[in-house]
Amino acid sequence: MRIINQSESANRRPIRVLHSFPLKLGGPRICGIAWHQVNGVADAGAEVRACAGVLCRSLPAQISFYPTLSWGRFRIPYRVLGRIRAGALHDYRVSRKVEQLAGQIDLIHTWPLGALRTLKTAAKLGIPTVLERCNAHTRFAYEVVQKECDRLGVPLPPDHEHFYNREILCREEEEYRLAQRLLCPSDFVVKTFLDQGFPPEKLLRHIYGFDPKVYYPGDREPDTKRGLTMLFVGVCAVRKGVHFALDAWLQSAAHRNGVFQIAGEFLPAYAQKLSSQLAHPSVKVLGHRTDVADLMRKSDILVLPSIEEGFGLVVVEAMASGCVPLISNACTDICQHMENGLVHQVGDVKALTQHITLLHENRDLLEKFRAASVRAAAGATWSAAGVRLLQAYREATAVKTRLQGGIEHSEDLALV
């Protein structure tokens, strides 16, 4: 009879994960990403316990949930504690939970500004850890955004997430150091950490996804007579490069009979800086919208000329909706240049202008990219992201498992 070592046995049972998220699980933006991750990896076969400040969207019954900023009906408002103290309280309560669960979890998935104590406790107990990197290295992000703001003459509000904050930077860099692996959703994020001197083996790739029930292509016939519809979706801030998009649009041939729709809220100083371009008849500022998927289905191209991104979630959502992406190389690598979209170097307005004009003039190419976008996006649903995340978890725990399995296997051989 063949002896099954510990490594093989571990791979046959579900990996047991504690997902620690310091914000509102199921809320907007990264809160929604975390919620989809918890669900996706559970569907992929992991046994998941979720800890978060509060729960904004229900979870399946098989996922146990532990709130860290609420007791029964009593809930501590984030605005009362502030971002750092709320994260610290969450971190403290999760670290105590980890001590109680020693021997019952195989890996801990943490998020920025809510992980220091948890990471230290996990190290003491010998539990592998990963830290989510939903954006580029924070030092890089601070520097590149501030540089562009200075160039434009647009000040960042002190409470903006990219306004330099030494306390946050020091805390996050300590988290980077303590985490065994850093989960990076794009090659761009990986590069920013490599450039800061991190070893490649500490960086673990995964992806984010989209909900195919929300984002899907609409039925429409190609119309070469109508003008091009270009769409931007997101927070209208310097980081997202809306100024590059406006420059390129108004320099392209497409603006003469097309429309550039901007769905998102502007930082006041940024809107003031761009006021003359925003007033152009071909530019429509829509503000915050809840019908983004429908806007994507009705648009020809999505533009995202960001100078810094983590993944560029709107890109894959647009691709799934049949909206061709024109993006900077800081955005998701699911978009491949001249295969399912067009990619330009960050800040290259001339190239972006040419890309807009090309699709304005060549509607056959636009339709080719549209079909290719939908096909490529099919492999980037939240379900697929869950499978990829489970693979990353397995890789993060593999070293410990190999060591334990090797020792036990040697003992087994001695008994044969």
Buried (B, 14 or more C-beta within 10 A) or exposed (E): EEEEBBBEEBEEEEBBBBBBBBBBBBBEEBBBBBBBBBBBBBBBEBBBBBBBBBBBEEBEEEBEBBBBBEEEEEEBEBEEBEBBEBBBBBBBBBBBBBEEBEEEBBBBBBBBBBBBBBBBBBBEBEBBBBBBBBBBBBBBBBBBBBEBBEEBEBBBEEEBBBBBBEEBBEBBBBBBEBBBBBBBBBEBBBBBBBEBEBEEEBBBBBBBBBBBEEBBBEEEEEEEEEBBBBBBBBBBBBBBBBBBBBBBBBBBBBBEEBBBBBBBBBBEBBBEBBEEBBEEEBBBBBEEBEEBBEBBBBBBBBBBBBBBBBBBBBBBBBBBBBBBBBBBBBBBBBBBEEBBBBBBEBBBBEBBBBBBBBBBBEBEBBBBBBEBBBEBBEEBBBBBBBBBBBBBBBBBBBEBBBEBBEEBBEEEEEEE
